[in-house]
Amino acid sequence: MIIFIYGTTAEAIKIAPVVRRLGRQGIPVQHWVTQQHTESLRKAMPELGFPAPTEVIANGFRGKPLKSPVQMIGWMFDVARWSFGNIRRIRRSLPAGSVVVVHGDTMTTVLGTFIGRRLKVPVAHIEAGLRSGNWRHPFPEELDRRIVGKFAHIHYVPTEEAANNLSTQRNVVLTHGNTAKDAVRDAARDTDAVTEPYGLVLLHRFEFISNSALVTETLQTLDRHSPLPLHLIVDAYSRDAIEQTISDLGLTKFTVMPKLEHSEFVAALRAANFVVTDSGGIQQEAAVFGIPTLVHRKVSESREGIGTSALLSGWDQSVVADFLAHADDYRVSDVDPGASPSDIIVEDLIARGLARPAPRPTA
């Protein structure tokens, strides 16, 4: 049995192409959720074709998405309580050859890894091996990745550099990119004609939102220097801080929008003239289409697009202003689609005997 453990909408989007490819071969999976995101994850799951979760490990913090370290601690206690109350029961019922699959760099990635080890089954980590080289940035994601890199059994790495970061580990499999490539390709559709050009902005990471001075400086720079209107997508975690700052400063170029269903988001992404984001996932998705992208982070463990369609800001507002003035210089046409990371992962799981395709019907 293949058990996917995840807790955020981004994780769900990036494992979806793997789940789809397993489903096409009749390979059963289970979905165990921690709901770091609550409403948005519950909404995204059916949109991605996921069934109701097999196990609800936790329900955010008292049913709400996590917004503070205190809430994170309470949520972690809920995960621990579920683990102590259910692991033995589940372990007895799991078929031989089961595997837990986690993704990325969230606290759910870490906790899912420890749940897998308590179940005494292998843990496979998708998007493994990425490192910024600085544990403070991004925080806590860099620490999450380092912890999982020590305890996972199978490491699906997107790049040779990521593989080198795990040179002391066994079972390192190069996937030639992130599953985000497949996620956007699967969701891509022809976009409607756009009557007005715009820039797309998505800023939500803890290290950004928790820095009120940086939020203020960044939004002011975007408003002052963008040559185009800005469509700013917010989630439950970032909404309050960003909307309040825009209102307090009287900024006028922003149209604030709630999170979109993934196929709608991909359409909005493809139609954008440029993207400003602190999300490694959005950086990866935008690189698939060669869209000019400013990665607004101090450092980034993701390399997709950097040096071609993407520029790292280092939180330097002069870099932000210069990117906005010359964004179209970063557009890349005819991006090589390359291999499918999700196909490689599924083929590897099958080769290891951890995924068994359903027998083909005989004529």
C-alpha positions as CSV (number, residue, x, y, z in Angstrom):
1,M,0.0,0.0,0.0
2,I,1.3,3.5,-0.9
3,I,0.4,6.0,1.8
4,F,0.7,9.7,0.9
5,I,1.0,11.9,4.0
6,Y,0.5,15.6,3.4
7,G,-0.9,18.7,5.0
8,T,-0.8,21.7,2.7
9,T,-2.4,22.6,-0.6
10,A,1.0,22.8,-2.3
11,E,1.9,19.3,-1.2
12,A,-1.3,18.0,-2.6
13,I,-0.8,19.7,-6.0
14,K,2.7,18.3,-6.3
15,I,1.9,14.7,-5.4
16,A,-1.3,14.8,-7.6
17,P,0.6,13.8,-10.8
18,V,2.2,10.8,-9.1
19,V,-1.2,9.8,-7.7
20,R,-2.8,10.1,-11.2
21,R,-0.1,7.9,-12.8
22,L,-0.4,5.3,-10.1
23,G,-4.2,5.3,-10.6
24,R,-3.8,4.8,-14.4
25,Q,-2.0,1.5,-13.6
26,G,-4.6,0.4,-11.0
27,I,-2.3,0.9,-8.1
28,P,-4.2,1.7,-4.9
29,V,-3.1,4.6,-2.6
30,Q,-4.2,6.0,0.7
31,H,-4.4,9.7,1.6
32,W,-3.5,10.7,5.2
33,V,-3.8,14.4,6.0
34,T,-2.6,16.6,8.8
35,Q,-4.4,19.7,7.5
36,Q,-1.8,22.4,8.1
37,H,-4.1,24.0,5.6
38,T,-7.7,23.3,6.5
39,E,-10.4,24.9,4.2
40,S,-8.1,25.3,1.2
41,L,-6.8,21.7,1.4
42,R,-10.3,20.3,1.8
43,K,-11.3,22.3,-1.3
44,A,-8.3,21.3,-3.3
45,M,-8.5,17.6,-2.7
46,P,-11.7,16.9,-4.8
47,E,-10.5,19.4,-7.4
48,L,-7.4,17.3,-7.8
49,G,-9.4,14.1,-8.1
50,F,-8.5,12.9,-4.6
51,P,-11.0,10.9,-2.5
52,A,-11.9,11.6,1.1
53,P,-8.8,11.1,3.3
54,T,-8.3,7.6,4.6
55,E,-6.9,9.0,7.9
56,V,-7.3,12.5,9.3
57,I,-4.2,12.8,11.5
58,A,-5.0,16.4,12.6
59,N,-7.4,19.2,11.7
60,G,-5.2,22.2,11.7
61,F,-5.3,24.1,15.0
62,R,-8.8,23.7,16.4
63,G,-10.1,23.4,12.8
64,K,-8.3,26.5,11.6
65,P,-5.1,26.8,9.4
66,L,-1.9,27.3,11.2
67,K,-0.8,31.0,11.5
68,S,1.6,31.1,14.5
69,P,4.3,29.1,16.2
70,V,1.9,28.5,19.2
71,Q,-0.7,27.1,16.9
72,M,2.0,24.9,15.3
73,I,2.9,23.5,18.6
74,G,-0.7,22.7,19.4
75,W,-1.1,21.0,16.0
76,M,2.0,18.9,16.6
77,F,0.6,17.7,19.9
78,D,-2.6,16.6,18.0
79,V,-0.4,14.7,15.5
80,A,1.5,13.0,18.3
81,R,-1.8,12.1,20.1
82,W,-3.1,10.5,16.8
83,S,0.2,8.7,16.4
84,F,0.2,7.1,19.9
85,G,-3.4,6.2,19.6
86,N,-3.4,4.6,16.1
87,I,0.0,3.4,14.9
88,R,-0.2,-0.1,16.5
89,R,-3.7,-0.6,15.0
90,I,-2.6,0.5,11.6
91,R,0.7,-1.4,11.6
92,R,-1.2,-4.7,12.2
93,S,-3.4,-4.1,9.1
94,L,-0.9,-2.8,6.6
95,P,0.0,-5.2,3.8
96,A,3.6,-6.2,3.3
97,G,5.5,-4.0,0.9
98,S,3.8,-0.8,2.1
99,V,5.5,2.6,1.8
100,V,4.9,6.1,3.2
101,V,5.5,9.0,0.7
102,V,6.1,12.5,1.8
103,H,6.9,15.6,-0.2
104,G,8.9,18.8,0.2
105,D,9.8,20.8,3.2
106,T,6.9,21.3,5.6
107,M,6.5,20.2,9.2
108,T,4.1,17.5,7.8
109,T,7.0,16.2,5.8
110,V,9.0,15.7,9.0
111,L,6.1,14.2,11.0
112,G,5.1,12.0,8.1
113,T,8.6,10.6,8.0
114,F,8.5,9.8,11.7
115,I,5.0,8.2,11.3
116,G,6.4,6.0,8.5
117,R,9.3,4.9,10.7
118,R,7.0,4.1,13.6
119,L,4.9,2.0,11.1
120,K,8.2,0.2,10.3
121,V,7.8,0.8,6.5
122,P,10.1,2.6,4.1
123,V,9.7,6.4,3.7
124,A,10.1,7.9,0.2
125,H,10.8,11.6,0.0
126,I,9.8,13.5,-3.2
127,E,11.7,16.7,-3.9
128,A,14.6,15.5,-1.7
129,G,18.1,16.9,-1.3
130,L,17.4,20.6,-1.9
131,R,19.6,22.8,0.3
132,S,19.9,26.6,0.6
133,G,23.1,26.1,2.6
134,N,21.8,28.4,5.4
135,W,19.6,26.9,8.1
136,R,18.1,30.3,8.8
137,H,16.8,30.8,5.3
138,P,14.2,29.6,4.5
139,F,13.2,28.9,8.1
140,P,12.0,26.4,9.1
141,E,11.9,24.7,5.7
142,E,15.7,24.2,5.4
143,L,15.8,22.4,8.8
144,D,12.8,20.3,7.7
145,R,14.6,19.1,4.6
146,R,17.8,18.3,6.5
147,I,15.9,16.2,9.1
148,V,14.0,14.2,6.5
149,G,17.2,13.7,4.5
150,K,18.6,11.8,7.6
151,F,15.5,9.6,8.2
152,A,13.9,8.8,4.8
153,H,14.8,5.6,3.1
154,I,14.3,6.6,-0.6
155,H,15.2,10.1,-1.9
156,Y,13.7,11.3,-5.2
157,V,16.0,14.2,-6.0
158,P,15.2,16.8,-8.8
159,T,18.8,17.7,-9.7
160,E,22.3,16.4,-9.7
161,E,23.2,19.1,-7.1
162,A,20.4,17.7,-4.9
163,A,21.8,14.2,-5.4
164,N,25.3,15.4,-4.3
165,N,23.8,16.9,-1.1
166,L,22.7,13.3,-0.3
167,S,25.9,11.6,-1.3
168,T,26.1,9.7,2.0
169,Q,22.6,8.3,1.6
170,R,21.4,5.2,-0.2
171,N,18.5,4.9,-2.6
172,V,18.9,8.4,-4.2
173,V,17.0,8.6,-7.5
174,L,17.3,11.5,-9.9
175,T,13.9,12.5,-11.3
176,H,15.2,15.3,-13.7
177,G,13.0,18.0,-12.2
178,N,10.2,18.5,-9.7
179,T,6.7,17.0,-10.0
180,A,5.5,20.6,-10.2
181,K,6.5,20.3,-13.9
182,D,3.9,17.5,-14.3
183,A,1.4,19.3,-12.2
184,V,1.3,22.3,-14.5
185,R,1.4,20.3,-17.6
186,D,-1.5,18.1,-16.4
187,A,-3.5,21.3,-15.6
188,A,-2.5,23.4,-18.6
189,R,-5.2,24.4,-20.9
190,D,-5.7,27.2,-23.5
191,T,-6.0,30.5,-21.8
192,D,-8.8,32.9,-22.6
193,A,-7.8,36.2,-24.3
194,V,-6.6,38.7,-21.7
195,T,-7.8,42.2,-22.2
196,E,-5.4,43.8,-19.7
197,P,-1.8,42.7,-19.0
198,Y,-0.9,42.1,-15.4
199,G,1.8,40.9,-13.0
200,L,1.0,38.0,-10.7
201,V,2.1,38.2,-7.0
202,L,2.2,35.4,-4.4
203,L,3.9,36.1,-1.1
204,H,3.1,33.8,1.8
205,R,6.1,32.2,3.5
206,F,6.6,32.4,7.3
207,E,9.9,34.2,7.1
208,F,8.4,36.9,4.8
209,I,4.9,37.4,6.4
210,S,6.4,37.4,10.0
211,N,8.7,40.3,8.9
212,S,6.4,43.3,8.9
213,A,9.0,45.8,7.8
214,L,9.9,43.6,4.8
215,V,6.2,43.2,3.9
216,T,5.8,47.0,4.0
217,E,8.9,47.7,1.9
218,T,8.1,45.0,-0.7
219,L,4.5,46.1,-1.2
220,Q,5.6,49.7,-1.5
221,T,8.3,48.8,-4.1
222,L,5.8,46.7,-6.1
223,D,3.2,49.5,-6.1
224,R,5.7,52.2,-7.0
225,H,7.7,50.4,-9.7
226,S,5.3,48.0,-11.4
227,P,4.4,49.1,-14.9
228,L,1.3,46.9,-14.8
229,P,-1.6,46.2,-12.4
230,L,-0.8,43.5,-9.9
231,H,-3.0,40.5,-9.2
232,L,-2.0,39.4,-5.7
233,I,-3.2,35.9,-4.6
234,V,-3.4,35.4,-0.8
235,D,-4.1,32.4,1.4
236,A,-5.6,32.1,4.9
237,Y,-2.1,32.6,6.4
238,S,-1.0,35.7,4.5
239,R,-4.3,37.4,3.9
240,D,-4.6,39.5,7.1
241,A,-1.0,40.9,7.0
242,I,-1.0,41.8,3.3
243,E,-4.5,43.2,3.1
244,Q,-4.0,45.4,6.2
245,T,-0.7,46.7,4.9
246,I,-2.2,47.6,1.5
247,S,-5.0,49.4,3.2
248,D,-2.8,51.2,5.7
249,L,-0.4,52.4,2.9
250,G,-3.2,53.3,0.5
251,L,-1.6,51.2,-2.3
252,T,-3.5,51.2,-5.6
253,K,-2.0,48.8,-8.1
254,F,-3.1,45.6,-6.2
255,T,-6.2,43.5,-6.8
256,V,-6.3,41.0,-3.9
257,M,-7.6,37.6,-4.9
258,P,-8.3,34.4,-3.0
259,K,-6.5,31.1,-3.9
260,L,-7.6,29.6,-7.1
261,E,-8.4,26.0,-8.1
262,H,-5.2,24.7,-9.5
263,S,-6.2,24.6,-13.2
264,E,-7.5,28.2,-12.9
265,F,-4.2,29.2,-11.2
266,V,-2.2,27.6,-14.0
267,A,-4.3,29.6,-16.6
268,A,-3.6,32.8,-14.6
269,L,0.1,32.0,-14.4
270,R,0.4,31.4,-18.1
271,A,-1.4,34.7,-18.9
272,A,0.8,36.8,-16.5
273,N,3.4,39.1,-17.9
274,F,5.6,38.4,-14.9
275,V,5.5,36.7,-11.5
276,V,6.8,37.9,-8.1
277,T,6.8,35.1,-5.5
278,D,8.5,33.6,-2.5
279,S,7.2,30.1,-3.3
280,G,9.6,27.6,-4.6
281,G,6.7,25.7,-6.1
282,I,5.5,28.7,-8.1
283,Q,9.1,29.3,-9.1
284,Q,9.2,25.7,-10.5
285,E,5.8,26.0,-12.2
286,A,6.6,29.4,-13.9
287,A,9.9,28.0,-15.1
288,V,8.0,25.3,-17.1
289,F,6.6,28.1,-19.3
290,G,9.6,30.4,-19.2
291,I,7.6,33.2,-17.5
292,P,9.7,36.1,-16.1
293,T,9.9,35.4,-12.3
294,L,11.3,37.3,-9.4
295,V,12.0,34.9,-6.5
296,H,11.6,37.2,-3.5
297,R,13.7,35.3,-1.0
298,K,17.0,35.7,0.8
299,V,18.2,32.4,-0.6
300,S,16.5,29.6,-2.5
301,E,17.1,25.9,-2.5
302,S,15.2,25.6,-5.9
303,R,17.3,26.3,-9.0
304,E,14.5,26.1,-11.6
305,G,14.7,29.2,-13.9
306,I,17.5,30.9,-12.0
307,G,19.9,32.4,-14.5
308,T,17.3,32.3,-17.3
309,S,13.7,33.1,-16.6
310,A,14.1,33.7,-12.9
311,L,16.0,36.2,-10.7
312,L,16.6,35.9,-6.9
313,S,16.0,39.2,-5.1
314,G,17.9,38.5,-1.9
315,W,15.2,40.8,-0.4
316,D,17.0,43.7,-2.0
317,Q,14.4,46.3,-3.0
318,S,16.6,47.7,-5.7
319,V,16.6,44.2,-7.4
320,V,12.8,44.2,-7.2
321,A,12.6,47.6,-8.9
322,D,15.1,46.6,-11.6
323,F,13.2,43.4,-12.3
324,L,9.9,45.2,-12.7
325,A,11.5,47.6,-15.2
326,H,13.1,44.8,-17.3
327,A,10.9,41.8,-16.6
328,D,10.3,40.9,-20.3
329,D,14.1,40.4,-20.7
330,Y,13.7,37.3,-18.6
331,R,11.1,35.6,-20.8
332,V,12.2,32.3,-22.3
333,S,10.5,30.7,-25.3
334,D,10.6,27.0,-26.2
335,V,11.5,25.6,-22.8
336,D,12.6,22.0,-23.1
337,P,9.9,19.8,-21.4
338,G,12.4,17.1,-20.4
339,A,11.5,13.9,-18.6
340,S,8.4,13.4,-16.4
341,P,9.5,13.3,-12.8
342,S,6.3,11.6,-11.8
343,D,6.8,8.8,-14.4
344,I,10.3,8.2,-13.0
345,I,8.9,8.0,-9.4
346,V,6.2,5.6,-10.3
347,E,8.5,3.4,-12.3
348,D,10.9,3.3,-9.4
349,L,8.2,2.3,-6.9
350,I,7.1,-0.5,-9.2
351,A,10.7,-1.7,-9.7
352,R,11.2,-1.8,-5.9
353,G,8.0,-3.9,-5.5
354,L,6.3,-1.1,-3.5
355,A,3.7,-0.5,-6.2
356,R,2.0,-3.4,-8.0
357,P,0.0,-2.6,-11.2
358,A,-3.3,-4.2,-11.6
359,P,-3.4,-7.2,-14.0
360,R,-4.4,-6.2,-17.5
361,P,-7.8,-7.7,-18.5
362,T,-7.4,-10.6,-20.9
363,A,-9.2,-10.5,-24.2
